[in-house]
Structure formats: C-alpha cells, structure tokens
Amino acid sequence: MAFANSASVNSTSSNGNGVPKTIDPSVMETLKISIPSKTGKRRSILIDAFRILGWETFRSEYKEELKGLEYGGYGVFDELWQQEEIHNLSYPEIVEYAKGLEFSEAELVNLRNNYYAKKAKANQGNGNAGNGSNGNRATGNGSNSNGNGSNSGSYEEPAYNSQEFDAEDLF
C-alpha cells in the first residue's frame, strides 16, 4: 500500500482554484496531530464559550472604536483575548471561574452551541453553507432533541458538538 508524502509535494501546487494543496515542507516538519482528552476537549469548549461572551461584550462596548476595522475589529479583541489568564487555567479552575460568574458548564456549552447555530443559519442565508465554511456544524450530536446542546432542561453531562471554531466562525 503506497501513501502520499504530503511533505514531498510542491508547496506551490494548487487545486485549480489557486488554493495550495500543501504547505512548505519546513513548516510541515513542525506540525503534529494532537488528540485531546475528554477533559481537554471540555476545557477547550468552555474557553471558547468565554471567548464568545467576551467578544460579544467587547463588540458592544467598543462599537464606535471598532467601526470600519477589518472583521469588525476582531483582531483588536483577539490580541487582548490571547493575554487573558483563562488560557492558563485547568479544567476544574475554569469550571470554578464559571461558577463565580454564575454560569453552569451546561449554560456555557449551550451559549456556545447557540452562537454557532446562529452563525450556521446566517451562513446558509448568505449562500455560504456549501463553500466549506462549516455551514452545517451546529447540528447537535444526536443526544438531544433541539440541536443546541441542551437536554430539555435536565443536566447530566453537556452535549458537546463536534465543531471547533476557525477564523470564519469568529465574526
């Protein structure tokens, strides 16, 4: 069985649309695949929920200052967000932090899932769902009936979508 060595493919080759198929081999050597633990995944999801909360608040509070900036000023927010201490907290510390702000883990997961559901719906309305921009991401994971991660008010364990965010999901 032969496997393609993506590092050997010319980094200037493209798929016909001008989009490169591979990256520079020297960069490729530095990449690795990381598979988080269940706790690591939960931690990442909660941090993302706080990022969403922070961005929505920041965008509202600094509406005038962000006017006219690329991506609505998200780059300004992101620079500040990356300095936040939450990135250094463990999963139990993040859960405690959430409790201090009067949020349960389930509420944060639901907030995040609802955010991505709205984005997916907006992308579908703009004709972006079929362009590889993850327009169908916020569909739930089959363990609940409403697709937003909640289990009709009961809380056993949060229903985590398989989605992760990327640059298109930030705005």
N, C-alpha and C positions, 0 to 999 in steps of 0.2 A: 504494500500500500504506500503510495507516494503522497507526501504532504508538501504543500507550497510553503516556501520560506519567505514570509512577507518582508523580512529584512533585506532580502536579496532583490526585491522588486524595485525598479527605478522609482524614486520618490516623485518624479515629475509625471509619471503615467497617470491617466485620469479615466473616469468612467464615460467619457464622451461629453459630459456636461461641464468640463473644466474643473471638476472636483477631484482632488487627488485621491487615489486608492490607498496609498500608504504614506508613511511619514519617513523622515530622514533616518537612515539606519543607525546613526549615532544616538538619536533620540530613542529609537526602538530598543536599543540595548538597556536603557534606563527604566523601561516600563515593566510593570509586573501586574498580575491579576491578584486582587485581594478579595477574599470572600469573608465578610464579617460574620461574627457570631450573631445569634438571635438578639442578644443584648446589645451588641454593637449596632445592629440594624435599628433597633428601637431607639437607641441613643441618637442615631443619625436622623431619624424621623422626627423626634422631639426637637432637636436643634433646628431642623428645617421649619417646623411649626413656629418656633420662636422667631426665626428669620422672617417668616411671612408676617407675623404680628408686628415685628419691628419695622419692616418695610412699609406696611400699610399705615402705621402711625407716623413714621418719618415722612412719607409722601404727603400725608395730610398736614402735618405741622409745618413743613417747609415747601408748601405748594408754590409760592411765589419765587423762592430761591432756586427751585429746580426747573422752573419754566424754561423751555427751549433747549434743555440739555438732552443729549443722546439717551435713549431708553428711559426718558422721564427722570433722569438723574440717578438711576440705579447705581451707577459706578461710584457716585459720591457715597451713597448708603453702604455699598459693598466694602469700600475702603474702611469705613468706620466699623462695619459688622465684623470684619476679619479681626479686629482688635478686641472684640468682646471676650470677656472671661469665660463665657459659656462653652467655648471651644475646648477649654481645659478641664471641664467638669466631667466626672464619671457619670454613668447612667443613674445610679442612686442619687447623686448630687443634683442632677438635672430634674429628677422627679421631685426632690425636696424643694428645689428652686421654683418649680411649677406650683407646688402646694403653697409656697409663700406668696405667689401671685394669684392664688385662689383658683388655679386650674387643675383639673384632674388630667391624668395621662390620656384618658379617652376623649376628653374635650379638645385637647391639643391635636390628637390624631384626627378627630372629626373636622376641626377647623382646617387642618392641612388638606384633608381629602376634599372638603367642600371647595377650597381655593382652587385645587387642580381640576375639579369637576367644572367649575365656572370657566376656567381657562380653556378646557377642552370644548365646552359648549361655544365659547366665543370664537375659538379657532375653527370650529365646524361652520359657524355662521359666516366666517370670513373666507371659507373655502380652503382652510389650511390643514384640515384633518388628514388629507391624503398625501401630504408632502413630506412625510417622515418626521414631522414635528411633534410626534407623540399625541396627536389629537384624540386618541382613544384611550388614553392612560387612566383616566379617573373612572373606571367602571366597577370598582369594588373587587373583592376577591372571591365572591361566591359564598361567603359565610354570613352574609346579611342580606336583607331584602331591599334596602334603599340605595345601595351603591355608594354611600358616603362614609362607610366605615363604622357606622353605629349599629348596634344590635337592638334596635327598638327600645332604647332606654335601659336595658339591663347591661351590666358591666361584668364580664368575666375576664376577657382579655381583649385588648383593642384589635380590631380587624385592620391589618396593615395592607395597604395597596402595594403592589409590586413596583409601583412607579418610583422613580427618583427624579430629581429636578435637573434640568440643564439650562443653558443660557436662555433658551426660548421660553422657559417656564418662569423666569424671574420677573417678567413685566406684565 
